[in-house]
Amino acid sequence: MNFSETIVTLNKASAFDLYRLRAAIDRVLDQPGWMDAVRSRLRIGQAIEYFDPQANRPHSGQILELRRKQAVVLDLATQKRWLISYAAVNLDGADVEIREKPKQGLGRNEVAVGDVVGFLDRNHQQRSGRIVRLNDKTVTLHCGRQQWRVSYGLLHRVVDSSAFSGEMLELEVLDSQREPDATERDE
C-alpha cells in the first residue's frame, strides 16, 4: 500500500471525514476475524516486531501472553511489558516508513524517536541532535547538553552519524579540482 499517496489524499479530507474513516477502520479492526488471523500466527515466547504509534517506529519484542483482543509483549530494548493490539504486530516484515514529499524539511511521518536529524538554529549555525519526542508541529531534540523544539519543516537528515554528539557541525566543501596542500598529502 502506498502510504504517501494515502497521506496526500487524507490531507485533502475534512476533519469530519477523517473522524468517520477512523471509526470505520476501528470497527473493521475489532472484527474477530482480523484478530484471530494474527493470533493464530503467534506463539508465547516468539520474537516479533510491533509498531509504536507514539514513537512512530517499530520495536522488537517477545510475546508473553495472548489475550482475546491484545497481546502482552516484552519490549526487548526497555524490558517493559506492553499490552498491544494484534493489528500492531508486523508479521510480514512490512516497511513501516511513510515517505512524505513536503516542500522542505522532513514530514511528521518521516521521523521517529531516536533518529538523528539536523537543523539551522536562530544564528544560522548548523546543529544536530537525537529526537526524544514527536509533537504535533515540532520535534524535541537533545543537542549536546541542550534541548530544542524544532519545526518539522526545518529538519534535514544527518549523514555523519557521529555528528549528533556535538553542538555544531563543521561542514567543508571540497573542490575535486584543487591540489591538496602539504598537510593533506600522504607521505
N, C-alpha and C positions, 0 to 999 in steps of 0.2 A: 504494500500500500504506500502510495506517495504522500507522506505526511506534509511535505512542504506545500503541495497544491491544496491539500485539505485546509491547512492553516490560512492560506490566502483566501479561500472561499469562506472560512469561518469569520475572518476579519471583515467581510462584507455583510455578515448577518446582523440582525438586530439582537439586542440583549434578550428579548423575549424568545426569539427563535433559538438562540443558544441554550436558554433555560429549558425549552421544550425538548431540544435534542438531547441534553444531558439526562432529562427524565426518561426519555425513550431508551437511551443507552443503559442507564441503571436498571430499567425493567428487563432488558434483554440479558444483561449480565447476571441478574438474580434468578434467571430460569435455571432449574436444577440440571438441565442437560449440559450447560456450559461448565458448571462446577464439577459434575460427575466426570466429564471428559478429561478435565485436568487432574482431578483427584485420582482417577484410575491409573494415571501415569506416574504417580508419586509414591514413594516408599519412605518409611521412617528411617532416618539416617542418610538419606540421599542428599548429595550436594546439588544445589540449584543456584540459578541467578534470578533475582527478582528486581522489579523496578520500583524505585522510591520516588514518588511524585514531588515530595518536598525538596529533595536534593536534585531532582531531575537527572538521575543517573542510576545505573544498575548497581546492585550489591550482590556479593556472594554469600550464600547461607547454607544451612543444613536443616532439613526437615526434622522437627522434634515430635510433632503431633499433627494428625489430620482430623480436623473437626468437620462438622456438617457444611458450613459455609466458608470457613477460613482455615489456614494452616498456621501452626506455631513454628516459627523459624528462628534459628540462632544465627545472628549476623556474625560472620567469621572475622570481620575486621574489629568490631567493637565488643564482641562476646555478649551482646544484649539480645534478649528474646523479643520477637515481634509477632504480632498477630496480623497476618496479611491475607488479602483476598486471593483466591485461586487465580483470578484474572491477572494478578501482578507477576505470576511466575512465568519466566521466559523459557518455556520448554524447548522451543525450536531454535534458540540462539539468534533471534531476530535482532537486527541493528536497531538500537534504541535512539540513535541520534536523529533529531529533526533539524534539517538544514534549511534555515530561512535565508532569504536573499534581501536583507534590508538595504536601504540606500547607503548606509555607512555603519560602521561598528559591527557588533555581534547582536544577534537576536536573543530573546529570553530563553528560547528552546535550544540554543546552540551552546550554552554553557552549563556547567554543573558545579556543585560544591566540590572543592579540591582542585579545580582547574587553575592553571597559572595563566594570567592574562596581563596585558599592559595597557597603558593609557598615558595621555599628556596631562600633567597637573596644571593648576592655575598659572604657574610661572613658566609653562611650556617645557617643563622638564619631563623626560621620559621616565615613567615609573612602572613597576610590575609588582604583582602580588598574587597570593593564593585566595581564591574565592572561599569565604566562610559562610555566606548566607545569600540566598536569592530573594530579593524583594520584588514588589510589583514593577517598579520603574528603574530600580538601581540594583547593583550588587554590593555586598560588603566584602572588602578585601583586607587582608593583612599584608602590609608592605613594610617589611623590616619590623620596626617597633611601633608603627603607626597603623591605625585602622582608617580606611577610606570608604566612602559611599560614592559609587561612580555609576553614571547612566550607562545603560547597555550600548547606546549609540557612540560612546566614546571609547569602548573597549576594542582591543585587537588581540590576535593570537600572539604568543611569545614563542619564538623559535628557539632561543637559547634557554634550555631548561634550568640552567643554574642561575638565571637572572632573577628569579623570584626572591632570593635571599637578600639581595642588595636594595638599597634605597633608590638608586638611579642606574640606568643602563648607559653604558658608553657605546655609542654607535659610530662606526667609521666606514665610509665608502671607499673601497679600494679600486684604484684605476688599474685595469689589467694591462694597459699600455706602458705604465710607468716602470722604470728600472728600480729595483729595490735598493735602498741605501745600504751602507756598510754594516749597519747593525742588524739588518734583516737577512743578510746573505748567510747561507750555510758555510761553515768553514771546514 
